[in-house]
Amino acid sequence: MKLFYRTLGEGTPLVIIHGLFGMSDNWITIAKVFAEKFKVILPDLRNHGNSPHSIDFNINVMAEDINKLFQRLGISSAFVIGHSLGGRIAISLALQYPEIIEKLIVVDIAPRKYTGNKNITNLLEVMTRIDFSMLKTFSQIEKKISHFIWDKKVVNLLLKNIKKTDKGYYEWKLNFPVIKSNIETLMCPIIEKNTFKKPVMFLKGELSDFIVSEDEQEISRYFPDAKIITVKNAGHWVHADAPKEFIQQVNSFLEN
């Protein structure tokens, strides 16, 4: 699996792993800021963005994809940021290959099992309802999605995942059937025997419930040097809701 990736800047490698339904393109604005100090690498996960599709889709295979990308780029170690699903992949990567990560930042996710996530369930239902054979223009697709989803950030997230084919019709850029059929697998707890003893920062959105107080013990078990920082007025998309605070926290953590 050769992942598609983008690079910006020069210096110490900083790998940013996007979340479910995301892609490297979503992080370019933030990456441009970090590229003033680091060589930022933005991969597309398998079945997302411009990366290849595969029927194999779970946390372990995606962590191995990132490990293989390190090898392909000749990276012996790097700073790593992972958001949401990308955070769970980064957690797995750090516990399996601790030598390749110098510092880890996990954004609004924990190693535990997640159940009954209505936002993801609703999103999958909306995506299932999109019949591209009946929608001939991009504006029609946007109108259809906006009928079901009021959050403009989520609408834009889905619109970025739509492409026009050479034959002139629209389709999902991501591998929707495989993602949908494996969604429960992605929510399973991350279970490893190892610990990661290097510096780790968990950034939690104040308005999000993806990291709760009950998660702290599990986080400390795997990451004894971890600290949990709450970013005020931010939901699950911490970097989008509070970009200045996000950038400040990341820079402070990586530079000290």
Buried (B, 14 or more C-beta within 10 A) or exposed (E): BEBBBBBBBEEBBBBBBBBBBBBBBBBBEBBEBBBEBBBBBBBBBBBBBBBEBBEBBEBBBBBBBBBEBBEEBEBEBBBBBBBBBBBBBBBBBBBBBBEBBBBBBBBBBBBBEBEEEEEBEEBBEBBEEBEBEEBEEEEEBBEBBBEBBEEEEBBBBBEBBBEEEEEEEBBBBBBBEBBEEBBEEBBBEBEEEEBBEBBBBBBBBEBBEBBEEEBBEBBBEBBEBBEBBBBEEBBBBBBBBBBEBBBEBBBEBBEE
